[in-house]
């Protein structure tokens, strides 16, 4: 979960937003980062020593290096914090405050990291903690904090642990007691800090007022480590071993130690405390995510205790969640799933196409970035200036609201949204859940039916624009010659010239096919209203449509070779407009070795699988169609849609 992974493509180096900010808001300083981290680490460390005497400057020109202070938690742990005042800061005035807490740079340094100062904002490991201040200036005090066991905070590191969340509780209550505080605190976060912020919110700090979070993982086992029971040794391993440690060491730890000015008593005191806290860092090997990933091939208490879905019922303040369908790091499953499960508080969901960085407040499209700011202004300050500028002031007053950004794309290095549509809830009310059946001639058809390495099913060309948004499912009747097999279903848009845009995918390992109906998510097909998947007697309610199966993933059951089984495969949420002349394509294959930066490691032997599509064994995909936006600009060229992989000649 890189703080701001690089985007590539046509975006300019600054990553600035495509439009002027709304009245009453300030443009933020965007700092785009890259996932590529290994090659420059040694050089950066060496070069960092040469600029140790050149402290970073904050946005007001003040020399800053490390934390501005330390907060002692209930168990005596010392948490490094960096507190920044708004500009202009009026002495004696009390301000609302925003907390961002993670294990990257966090509260352990201020200003640009060493790589960012040496190379620029597009460098590997570049991060600038002034960014949060830029975003919320000039109405908020902003506070960054480092979780225990990272940077200049003391204690034992334990990824996404409850004790770290309680530290966040204590920091929030500390913030509320400060002389500059009006006792209203909000949580902001993306990716690492978004997940941490969600866990903190679930501890219910008394002075927490509102939350804005993105880049969320609802279930570490099902969304990251073993989606559909299939091992993913790509990004989870890359992040755990490389990215997280590199940001922690080169940003949170090295920064205040090697760049402190010995002649400045305040900086030297911070440096000494940082070194003292660093000496207390520890880890329990049995709780290490690498150990758990290698040994915990089925769901267990370690995964559950660190998954946001376990704590979702404890979110009790207004919250806005944003998500991107093509998120290559935390993926698309979590945001909508968590939003649906939050009950009893005002909540807002914003969805769009895009990668991990699209939802980062540093870099996303105007409609998304300032939607988050409008939410916090409404609940923290009672100010709807930004909301009115965006045309969403009424949405701020609704208990539930959803906004879909259609066809976000890069134009001249800037992110542009083609159109937006507002809904009352998710899944989208009165969506038409349409089945496309797999036919024996390789076609996708809406008419119910009366074996190679990849099976491809293609619809007829669409005569007019059609839109779908929400969760997707594939029902496969499949027989295998093996006792276990793995399936990868991909949803694709094919243009008239044959170019293919790859929209979303779903995975399932046959031995993990069992479904717990009581914990799955269903809806009434005609209205999309959420409903129980079981009857009052506890039996499966087959009159409902199951759009998100919940699998125990604890007791794999092998299959009988040659016997057909029905597999319900969850495909993560997607929003897309199929333009006239385009076709819908679905492919079924074994999980590829590489899927963006997910890497699937097969645990089953190669075999022959056969998909059935006769009257007794109908295989199909179900998509939630909604009315297409009435005002659409020109079709976006292949490769220009943000984070949507497009292959101009897939047969070449």
C-alpha positions as CSV (number, residue, x, y, z in Angstrom):
1,X,0.0,0.0,0.0
2,X,2.2,2.7,-1.3
3,X,1.3,6.2,0.0
4,X,1.1,7.5,-3.6
5,X,2.2,4.9,-6.2
6,X,3.3,6.2,-9.5
7,X,0.8,6.3,-12.3
8,X,2.9,6.2,-15.5
9,X,1.1,7.0,-18.7
10,X,0.4,10.6,-19.6
11,X,0.2,12.3,-16.2
12,X,2.6,15.2,-15.7
13,X,5.3,15.0,-13.1
14,X,3.4,17.3,-10.7
15,X,0.3,15.2,-10.7
16,X,-1.8,18.3,-10.3
17,X,-5.6,18.1,-10.5
18,X,-7.2,18.9,-13.8
19,X,-9.4,21.8,-12.7
20,X,-9.3,24.7,-10.4
21,X,-10.2,23.9,-6.8
22,X,-13.7,25.0,-5.7
23,X,-14.1,28.3,-3.9
24,X,-13.0,28.1,-0.3
25,X,-10.5,25.3,-0.8
26,X,-6.8,25.4,-1.5
27,X,-5.0,23.4,-4.1
28,X,-2.8,20.7,-2.6
29,X,0.7,19.9,-3.5
30,X,0.5,16.5,-5.3
31,X,3.4,14.2,-4.7
32,X,3.3,11.1,-6.9
33,X,5.3,8.1,-5.8
34,X,6.5,4.9,-7.4
35,X,6.3,1.3,-6.3
36,X,9.7,0.7,-7.7
37,X,11.9,1.1,-4.6
38,X,14.8,-1.3,-4.6
39,X,17.4,0.1,-6.9
40,X,17.9,3.5,-5.3
41,X,17.8,2.6,-1.6
42,X,21.6,2.4,-1.0
43,X,22.3,5.5,-3.0
44,X,19.6,7.5,-1.2
45,X,20.9,6.5,2.3
46,X,24.5,7.6,1.3
47,X,23.3,10.8,-0.2
48,X,21.1,11.5,2.7
49,X,24.1,11.9,5.0
50,X,25.4,14.7,2.8
51,X,22.3,16.8,3.3
52,X,22.0,16.1,7.0
53,X,22.8,19.7,7.7
54,X,20.0,20.9,5.4
55,X,16.7,20.5,7.4
56,X,13.4,20.3,5.5
57,X,11.2,23.4,5.4
58,X,7.5,23.3,6.2
59,X,5.1,25.1,3.9
60,X,5.6,28.3,6.0
61,X,9.4,28.2,5.5
62,X,10.2,26.9,9.0
63,X,13.0,24.4,9.6
64,X,11.6,21.0,10.6
65,X,13.1,17.6,10.8
66,X,11.4,15.1,13.0
67,X,8.3,14.9,15.3
68,X,7.1,18.0,17.1
69,X,6.4,15.9,20.1
70,X,5.5,12.5,21.6
71,X,2.2,11.2,23.1
72,X,2.3,8.7,25.9
73,X,-0.5,6.1,25.5
74,X,-2.3,4.1,28.2
75,X,0.4,1.4,28.4
76,X,3.4,3.9,28.4
77,X,4.2,3.6,24.6
78,X,5.6,6.8,23.2
79,X,3.9,7.8,19.9
80,X,5.7,10.3,17.6
81,X,3.5,13.1,16.3
82,X,3.9,16.0,14.0
83,X,1.5,18.8,14.6
84,X,1.0,21.6,12.1
85,X,-1.0,24.7,12.6
86,X,-3.2,26.3,9.9
87,X,-2.1,29.4,8.1
88,X,-2.9,32.0,9.1
89,X,-2.9,30.7,12.7
90,X,-4.7,33.0,15.1
91,X,-3.4,32.6,18.6
92,X,-6.2,31.8,21.1
93,X,-8.6,30.5,18.4
94,X,-9.6,26.9,18.7
95,X,-9.6,24.7,15.6
96,X,-10.9,21.3,14.6
97,X,-8.1,18.8,13.9
98,X,-7.4,16.0,11.5
99,X,-5.4,12.9,12.3
100,X,-3.5,10.7,9.8
101,X,-1.7,7.8,11.3
102,X,0.4,5.1,9.7
103,X,3.7,3.2,9.8
104,X,5.3,5.0,6.9
105,X,6.7,8.5,7.6
106,X,3.8,9.2,9.9
107,X,4.6,11.7,12.7
108,X,8.3,10.8,12.7
109,X,9.4,13.4,10.1
110,X,8.2,16.6,8.5
111,X,8.6,17.9,5.0
112,X,9.9,15.9,2.1
113,X,11.7,12.6,2.7
114,X,15.4,12.4,1.7
115,X,14.5,10.8,-1.7
116,X,11.9,13.5,-2.4
117,X,14.4,16.3,-1.6
118,X,17.2,14.6,-3.7
119,X,15.3,13.6,-6.7
120,X,11.8,15.2,-6.6
121,X,8.2,14.2,-5.9
122,X,8.2,11.4,-8.5
123,X,11.2,9.6,-6.9
124,X,10.9,6.1,-5.2
125,X,10.1,6.6,-1.5
126,X,9.2,10.3,-2.0
127,X,6.6,11.4,0.5
128,X,5.8,14.9,1.8
129,X,3.9,15.1,5.1
130,X,3.1,18.8,4.4
131,X,0.6,17.5,1.9
132,X,-2.1,17.0,4.5
133,X,-1.6,20.5,5.8
134,X,-1.9,21.9,2.2
135,X,-5.2,19.9,1.8
136,X,-6.9,21.1,5.0
137,X,-5.3,24.5,5.4
138,X,-6.4,27.0,6.5
139,X,-9.2,25.7,8.8
140,X,-7.7,22.7,10.5
141,X,-4.8,21.7,12.7
142,X,-3.3,18.6,11.1
143,X,-1.5,15.8,13.0
144,X,0.5,12.9,11.6
145,X,1.3,10.1,14.0
146,X,3.6,7.0,13.6
147,X,2.1,3.7,14.8
148,X,4.0,1.9,17.6
149,X,7.1,0.1,16.5
150,X,7.7,2.3,13.5
151,X,9.7,5.5,13.0
152,X,10.3,7.4,16.2
153,X,7.5,5.7,18.1
154,X,8.4,3.1,20.7
155,X,7.1,-0.4,21.2
156,X,6.4,-3.6,19.3
157,X,5.2,-3.5,15.7
158,X,2.2,-5.7,15.0
159,X,0.5,-5.1,11.6
160,X,-3.1,-3.7,11.9
161,X,-3.3,-4.8,15.5
162,X,-6.0,-3.7,17.9
163,X,-3.4,-2.3,20.3
164,X,-2.2,0.1,17.6
165,X,-5.8,1.2,17.1
166,X,-6.1,2.0,20.8
167,X,-3.0,4.1,20.4
168,X,-4.9,6.1,17.8
169,X,-7.8,6.5,20.3
170,X,-5.3,7.9,22.8
171,X,-3.8,10.3,20.3
172,X,-7.2,11.6,19.4
173,X,-8.1,12.3,23.0
174,X,-4.8,14.0,23.5
175,X,-5.5,16.2,20.5
176,X,-8.9,17.2,22.0
177,X,-7.2,18.3,25.2
178,X,-4.7,20.7,23.5
179,X,-5.2,24.5,23.9
180,X,-5.5,24.9,20.1
181,X,-8.3,22.3,19.9
182,X,-12.1,22.9,19.7
183,X,-12.5,19.3,20.8
184,X,-13.6,18.1,17.3
185,X,-11.2,15.6,15.7
186,X,-11.5,13.9,12.3
187,X,-9.7,10.9,10.8
188,X,-8.3,11.0,7.3
189,X,-6.4,8.3,5.5
190,X,-5.6,6.4,2.3
191,X,-4.2,2.9,2.1
192,X,-2.0,2.2,5.1
193,X,-3.3,5.3,7.0
194,X,-6.9,4.6,5.7
195,X,-6.9,1.1,7.1
196,X,-5.3,2.3,10.3
197,X,-7.8,5.1,10.5
198,X,-10.7,2.7,10.1
199,X,-9.4,0.6,12.9
200,X,-9.0,3.6,15.1
201,X,-12.5,4.8,14.3
202,X,-13.9,1.4,15.4
203,X,-12.5,2.0,19.0
204,X,-15.0,4.9,19.2
205,X,-12.9,7.8,20.6
206,X,-15.3,10.2,22.3
207,X,-14.0,13.3,20.4
208,X,-14.0,11.7,17.0
209,X,-16.5,13.5,14.8
210,X,-16.1,12.3,11.2
211,X,-14.0,10.1,8.9
212,X,-12.7,10.1,5.3
213,X,-10.9,6.9,4.2
214,X,-9.9,5.1,1.0
215,X,-7.7,2.3,-0.2
216,X,-9.4,-0.1,2.2
217,X,-9.0,-3.9,2.6
218,X,-12.1,-5.4,4.1
219,X,-10.7,-8.9,4.6
220,X,-7.0,-9.6,4.5
221,X,-7.5,-13.3,3.7
222,X,-10.2,-12.9,1.1
223,X,-9.1,-9.6,-0.5
224,X,-5.4,-9.9,-0.4
225,X,-3.6,-13.1,0.6
226,X,-5.9,-15.7,-0.8
227,X,-8.7,-14.2,-3.0
228,X,-11.1,-17.1,-3.8
229,X,-8.7,-19.4,-2.0
230,X,-6.0,-18.7,-4.7
231,X,-2.6,-17.8,-3.3
232,X,-1.4,-14.2,-4.1
233,X,2.3,-13.8,-3.6
234,X,2.5,-10.5,-5.5
235,X,1.7,-7.1,-3.9
236,X,1.1,-8.5,-0.3
237,X,4.7,-9.8,-0.3
238,X,6.2,-6.8,-2.1
239,X,4.6,-4.4,0.3
240,X,5.3,-6.4,3.5
241,X,8.9,-7.1,2.8
242,X,9.9,-4.1,0.7
243,X,7.7,-1.0,0.5
244,X,6.5,-0.7,4.1
245,X,10.0,-1.2,5.6
246,X,11.6,1.2,3.1
247,X,9.2,4.0,3.9
248,X,9.5,3.3,7.6
249,X,13.3,3.3,7.6
250,X,14.2,6.0,5.0
251,X,11.3,8.2,6.0
252,X,10.2,7.7,9.5
253,X,13.5,6.6,11.1
254,X,16.4,7.9,9.1
255,X,15.0,11.4,8.6
256,X,15.0,12.8,12.1
257,X,18.2,11.0,13.1
258,X,20.6,11.9,10.2
259,X,19.2,15.3,9.4
260,X,18.9,16.7,12.9
261,X,20.9,19.9,13.6
262,X,23.1,19.3,16.7
263,X,23.3,23.0,17.4
264,X,19.5,23.2,17.8
265,X,18.5,22.0,21.3
266,X,15.0,21.2,20.2
267,X,16.0,19.1,17.2
268,X,18.7,17.3,19.3
269,X,16.2,16.5,22.0
270,X,13.8,15.0,19.4
271,X,16.7,13.0,17.9
272,X,17.7,11.6,21.3
273,X,14.1,10.6,22.1
274,X,13.8,9.0,18.6
275,X,17.0,6.9,19.2
276,X,15.7,5.9,22.6
277,X,12.4,4.8,21.2
278,X,14.1,3.0,18.3
279,X,15.9,0.8,20.8
280,X,12.6,-0.5,22.0
281,X,11.4,-1.7,18.6
282,X,10.5,-5.4,18.5
283,X,8.4,-7.9,16.7
284,X,6.9,-11.3,17.5
285,X,7.8,-13.7,14.8
286,X,4.6,-15.7,15.1
287,X,2.6,-12.6,14.4
288,X,4.6,-11.6,11.4
289,X,2.5,-11.3,8.2
290,X,5.1,-13.2,6.1
291,X,5.0,-16.2,8.6
292,X,1.2,-16.1,8.6
293,X,1.0,-15.9,4.8
294,X,3.2,-18.9,4.4
295,X,1.5,-21.0,7.1
296,X,-2.1,-19.7,7.2
297,X,-3.4,-21.0,3.8
298,X,-6.9,-21.1,5.2
299,X,-8.7,-18.3,7.1
300,X,-7.8,-18.1,10.8
301,X,-7.9,-15.8,13.8
302,X,-4.8,-13.9,12.7
303,X,-6.5,-12.7,9.5
304,X,-9.8,-12.1,11.2
305,X,-8.4,-10.0,14.0
306,X,-6.7,-7.6,11.5
307,X,-9.6,-7.4,9.0
308,X,-11.7,-4.3,8.9
309,X,-14.9,-6.3,8.4
310,X,-14.5,-7.7,11.9
311,X,-14.9,-4.2,13.4
312,X,-17.2,-2.6,10.9
313,X,-20.2,-2.5,13.2
314,X,-18.3,-0.3,15.6
315,X,-18.0,2.7,13.2
316,X,-20.4,5.2,14.8
317,X,-19.5,8.6,13.2
318,X,-20.3,10.0,9.7
319,X,-18.0,8.4,7.2
320,X,-17.1,8.8,3.5
321,X,-15.4,5.9,1.7
322,X,-13.9,6.1,-1.8
323,X,-12.7,3.3,-4.0
324,X,-11.3,2.5,-7.5
325,X,-12.2,-0.5,-9.5
326,X,-8.7,-1.2,-10.9
327,X,-6.8,-0.6,-7.6
328,X,-3.7,-2.7,-8.2
329,X,-2.7,-2.7,-4.6
330,X,-5.6,-3.0,-2.2
331,X,-8.0,-4.1,-5.0
332,X,-11.7,-3.1,-5.4
333,X,-13.5,-5.4,-3.0
334,X,-13.3,-3.5,0.3
335,X,-14.7,0.0,-0.1
336,X,-18.3,-1.0,-1.1
337,X,-18.4,-4.1,1.1
338,X,-17.4,-2.0,4.2
339,X,-19.8,0.8,3.3
340,X,-22.7,-1.5,3.0
341,X,-22.0,-3.0,6.4
342,X,-21.8,0.3,8.3
343,X,-25.1,1.0,10.0
344,X,-26.8,3.8,11.9
345,X,-24.6,6.8,10.8
346,X,-24.5,9.1,7.8
347,X,-22.3,7.5,5.1
348,X,-21.2,8.4,1.6
349,X,-19.6,6.2,-1.1
350,X,-17.7,7.5,-4.2
351,X,-16.6,5.0,-6.8
352,X,-14.6,5.4,-10.0
353,X,-12.3,3.6,-12.4
354,X,-8.7,4.1,-11.5
355,X,-5.6,2.7,-9.8
356,X,-4.6,2.9,-6.1
357,X,-3.5,6.6,-6.5
358,X,-6.9,7.8,-7.9
359,X,-8.3,7.9,-4.4
360,X,-5.3,9.5,-2.7
361,X,-6.2,13.0,-1.7
362,X,-2.9,14.1,-3.3
363,X,-3.8,13.0,-6.8
364,X,-7.3,12.1,-7.7
365,X,-9.9,13.9,-9.9
366,X,-11.4,17.1,-8.7
367,X,-14.8,15.6,-8.1
368,X,-13.4,12.9,-5.8
369,X,-10.7,14.9,-4.0
370,X,-13.0,17.7,-3.0
371,X,-16.0,15.5,-2.2
372,X,-13.9,14.2,0.7
373,X,-13.0,17.7,1.8
374,X,-16.7,18.8,1.5
375,X,-17.7,15.9,3.8
376,X,-15.2,16.8,6.5
377,X,-16.1,20.5,6.2
378,X,-19.8,19.7,6.6
379,X,-19.4,17.5,9.7
380,X,-16.4,19.1,11.3
381,X,-17.1,22.8,10.6
382,X,-20.8,23.0,9.5
383,X,-19.5,24.6,6.3
384,X,-20.9,23.6,2.9
385,X,-19.0,26.0,0.7
386,X,-17.0,23.3,-1.1
387,X,-20.1,21.0,-1.2
388,X,-22.2,23.8,-2.9
389,X,-19.4,24.4,-5.5
390,X,-19.5,20.7,-6.3
391,X,-23.3,20.6,-6.4
392,X,-23.4,18.0,-3.6
393,X,-24.7,20.1,-0.7
394,X,-28.0,18.1,-0.5
395,X,-26.0,14.8,-0.4
396,X,-24.2,16.0,2.7
397,X,-27.6,15.9,4.5
398,X,-28.7,12.5,3.4
399,X,-28.2,9.4,5.6
400,X,-26.8,7.4,2.6
401,X,-25.5,8.7,-0.7
402,X,-23.5,7.3,-3.5
403,X,-21.7,9.0,-6.4
404,X,-20.3,7.2,-9.4
405,X,-17.6,8.9,-11.5
406,X,-17.7,7.5,-15.1
407,X,-14.8,7.2,-17.5
408,X,-12.1,8.9,-15.5
409,X,-9.2,9.4,-17.9
410,X,-6.0,11.3,-18.4
411,X,-6.1,14.3,-20.7
412,X,-2.8,16.2,-21.2
413,X,-1.5,14.8,-18.0
414,X,-4.6,15.7,-15.9
415,X,-7.4,13.5,-14.6
416,X,-10.8,14.2,-16.0
417,X,-14.2,12.7,-15.2
418,X,-16.6,12.3,-18.2
419,X,-19.8,12.3,-16.2
420,X,-21.1,11.6,-12.6
421,X,-24.3,9.9,-11.5
422,X,-25.8,10.1,-8.0
423,X,-27.6,7.3,-6.2
424,X,-29.2,6.9,-2.8
425,X,-27.5,3.6,-1.9
426,X,-25.4,0.6,-3.0
427,X,-26.0,-1.8,-4.6
428,X,-27.8,0.6,-7.0
429,X,-31.6,0.7,-6.5
430,X,-33.6,-0.9,-9.3
431,X,-30.6,-2.0,-11.2
432,X,-31.5,-4.5,-13.9
433,X,-29.5,-7.7,-12.9
434,X,-29.1,-9.2,-16.4
435,X,-27.8,-12.6,-17.1
436,X,-25.5,-13.3,-20.1
437,X,-25.4,-17.0,-20.7
438,X,-22.3,-18.9,-22.0
439,X,-23.3,-20.5,-25.2
440,X,-21.7,-23.5,-26.9
441,X,-20.7,-21.5,-29.9
442,X,-18.6,-19.1,-27.8
443,X,-21.2,-16.4,-27.7
444,X,-22.7,-14.5,-24.7
445,X,-26.5,-14.4,-25.0
446,X,-29.4,-13.2,-22.9
447,X,-31.3,-16.3,-23.9
448,X,-31.0,-19.3,-21.6
449,X,-29.5,-22.4,-23.2
450,X,-32.4,-25.0,-24.4
451,X,-13.4,-27.5,-24.1
452,X,-8.8,-25.1,-24.5
453,X,-6.6,-23.1,-22.1
454,X,-8.9,-20.1,-22.2
455,X,-12.6,-20.1,-23.0
456,X,-13.9,-16.8,-24.5
457,X,-17.5,-15.8,-24.7
458,X,-18.5,-12.7,-26.7
459,X,-21.8,-10.8,-26.9
460,X,-23.4,-9.2,-29.9
461,X,-22.5,-5.6,-30.5
462,X,-24.5,-3.2,-28.3
463,X,-26.8,-1.0,-30.3
464,X,-26.8,1.9,-27.8
465,X,-24.7,2.9,-24.8
466,X,-25.3,0.7,-21.7
467,X,-24.0,1.2,-18.2
468,X,-23.5,-1.2,-15.3
469,X,-22.2,-0.5,-11.8
470,X,-21.8,-2.7,-8.8
471,X,-20.8,-6.2,-7.8
472,X,-20.8,-8.9,-10.5
473,X,-21.1,-12.7,-10.2
474,X,-20.3,-15.6,-12.5
475,X,-22.1,-18.9,-12.2
476,X,-20.1,-21.7,-13.7
477,X,-21.1,-25.3,-14.2
478,X,-17.7,-26.9,-14.5
479,X,-16.2,-30.4,-14.4
480,X,-12.6,-31.2,-13.9
481,X,-10.4,-34.2,-14.3
482,X,-8.5,-33.3,-11.2
483,X,-9.5,-33.3,-7.5
484,X,-9.0,-29.5,-7.3
485,X,-8.6,-26.7,-9.8
486,X,-8.5,-22.9,-9.9
487,X,-10.7,-20.5,-11.9
488,X,-10.1,-16.9,-13.1
489,X,-13.0,-15.1,-14.7
490,X,-12.4,-11.8,-16.5
491,X,-14.9,-9.2,-17.7
492,X,-13.7,-7.3,-20.9
493,X,-15.0,-4.6,-23.2
494,X,-14.2,-5.1,-26.9
495,X,-14.2,-2.2,-29.3
496,X,-15.3,-2.5,-32.9
497,X,-11.7,-2.5,-34.0
498,X,-10.9,-5.5,-31.7
499,X,-9.2,-3.5,-28.9
500,X,-9.9,-5.0,-25.5
501,X,-10.3,-3.1,-22.2
502,X,-9.9,-5.4,-19.2
503,X,-12.4,-4.3,-16.5
504,X,-12.5,-6.7,-13.6
505,X,-11.8,-10.2,-12.5
506,X,-12.8,-12.9,-10.0
507,X,-11.1,-16.0,-8.7
508,X,-12.1,-19.2,-7.0
509,X,-10.3,-22.4,-6.0
510,X,-12.7,-25.4,-6.4
511,X,-11.9,-26.8,-2.9
512,X,-13.0,-23.4,-1.4
513,X,-16.4,-23.4,-3.1
514,X,-18.5,-23.8,0.2
515,X,-20.7,-20.9,0.9
516,X,-22.1,-19.8,4.3
517,X,-25.5,-18.5,3.3
518,X,-26.2,-16.7,6.6
519,X,-23.1,-14.5,6.2
520,X,-23.4,-13.9,2.5
521,X,-25.0,-10.8,0.9
522,X,-28.3,-11.0,-1.0
523,X,-30.8,-8.6,-2.5
524,X,-34.3,-8.5,-3.9
525,X,-33.8,-8.8,-7.6
526,X,-36.6,-6.3,-8.6
527,X,-35.5,-3.5,-6.3
528,X,-31.9,-4.2,-5.3
529,X,-32.9,-3.9,-1.6
530,X,-30.6,-5.8,0.7
531,X,-32.2,-9.0,2.1
532,X,-31.3,-12.0,4.1
533,X,-29.9,-15.0,2.2
534,X,-31.7,-17.4,4.6
535,X,-35.3,-17.9,5.5
536,X,-36.7,-17.6,9.0
537,X,-36.0,-21.3,9.4
538,X,-32.3,-20.9,8.5
539,X,-32.5,-22.6,5.1
540,X,-31.1,-20.9,1.9
541,X,-33.5,-18.4,0.5
542,X,-33.2,-19.1,-3.2
543,X,-35.7,-16.3,-4.2
544,X,-33.0,-13.8,-3.3
545,X,-30.1,-12.9,-5.6
546,X,-26.7,-13.6,-3.9
547,X,-24.3,-10.9,-5.1
548,X,-21.5,-11.5,-2.6
549,X,-20.9,-15.1,-1.4
550,X,-19.2,-15.5,2.0
551,X,-16.9,-18.5,2.1
552,X,-15.6,-20.1,5.4
553,X,-12.2,-20.8,3.7
554,X,-11.3,-23.0,6.7
555,X,-12.0,-26.6,5.5
556,X,-11.1,-27.2,1.8
557,X,-13.1,-30.0,0.2
558,X,-11.8,-31.8,-2.8
559,X,-14.0,-32.5,-5.8
560,X,-14.8,-35.7,-7.6
561,X,-13.1,-35.8,-11.0
562,X,-15.5,-35.7,-13.9
563,X,-18.5,-34.6,-11.8
564,X,-20.1,-31.2,-12.7
565,X,-20.1,-28.7,-9.9
566,X,-21.8,-25.3,-9.8
567,X,-19.4,-22.5,-8.8
568,X,-20.6,-19.0,-7.8
569,X,-17.6,-16.7,-8.4
570,X,-17.5,-13.2,-6.9
571,X,-16.2,-10.6,-9.3
572,X,-15.2,-7.4,-7.6
573,X,-17.3,-4.2,-8.2
574,X,-17.0,-2.4,-11.5
575,X,-18.6,0.6,-13.1
576,X,-18.5,0.9,-16.9
577,X,-20.2,2.3,-20.0
578,X,-20.3,0.0,-23.0
579,X,-20.4,2.3,-26.0
580,X,-22.5,1.6,-29.1
581,X,-20.8,-1.1,-31.3
582,X,-18.8,-2.5,-28.4
583,X,-19.1,-6.1,-27.2
584,X,-19.1,-7.6,-23.7
585,X,-16.5,-10.4,-23.4
586,X,-16.0,-12.9,-20.6
587,X,-13.0,-15.2,-20.4
588,X,-12.4,-18.2,-18.2
589,X,-9.0,-19.6,-17.6
590,X,-6.5,-20.6,-14.9
591,X,-5.2,-17.7,-12.8
592,X,-2.3,-16.0,-14.8
593,X,1.1,-15.8,-13.3
594,X,0.9,-12.0,-13.2
595,X,-2.2,-9.9,-12.8
596,X,-1.0,-6.3,-12.5
597,X,1.1,-6.6,-9.3
598,X,-0.8,-9.5,-8.0
599,X,1.1,-12.8,-8.5
600,X,-1.0,-16.0,-8.3
601,X,0.9,-19.1,-7.2
602,X,-0.8,-22.3,-8.4
603,X,-1.3,-25.0,-5.8
604,X,-3.2,-27.4,-8.1
605,X,-1.8,-29.5,-11.0
606,X,-2.6,-28.6,-14.7
607,X,-5.7,-30.4,-15.8
608,X,-8.6,-30.4,-18.3
609,X,-11.7,-28.4,-17.2
610,X,-15.0,-28.4,-19.1
611,X,-17.6,-25.6,-18.8
612,X,-21.1,-26.9,-19.3
613,X,-23.8,-24.7,-20.8
614,X,-26.9,-26.8,-21.5
615,X,-30.4,-26.5,-20.2
616,X,-29.6,-28.5,-17.1
617,X,-26.3,-26.7,-16.5
618,X,-26.6,-23.0,-17.4
619,X,-23.4,-21.0,-17.0
620,X,-23.7,-17.3,-17.0
621,X,-22.5,-13.9,-15.7
622,X,-24.8,-11.4,-14.0
623,X,-24.2,-7.7,-14.2
624,X,-26.2,-4.7,-12.6
625,X,-27.3,-2.5,-15.5
626,X,-28.4,1.1,-14.8
627,X,-29.5,3.9,-17.1
628,X,-26.5,5.3,-19.0
629,X,-25.6,8.9,-18.3
630,X,-27.4,11.1,-20.9
631,X,-24.5,13.5,-21.4
632,X,-21.4,11.6,-22.6
633,X,-18.4,13.1,-24.3
634,X,-16.6,11.3,-27.1
635,X,-15.5,7.7,-26.5
636,X,-12.1,7.5,-24.7
637,X,-9.3,6.1,-26.8
638,X,-7.7,2.7,-25.9
639,X,-5.2,3.2,-23.1
640,X,-6.4,6.7,-22.0
641,X,-8.9,5.5,-19.4
642,X,-7.2,5.8,-16.0
643,X,-5.8,2.5,-14.8
644,X,-7.9,0.4,-17.3
645,X,-5.5,-1.9,-19.2
646,X,-6.3,-1.8,-22.9
647,X,-4.7,-4.0,-25.6
648,X,-5.1,-2.6,-29.1
649,X,-4.4,-6.0,-30.8
650,X,-5.0,-8.8,-28.3
651,X,-4.5,-11.4,-31.0
652,X,-1.2,-10.0,-32.2
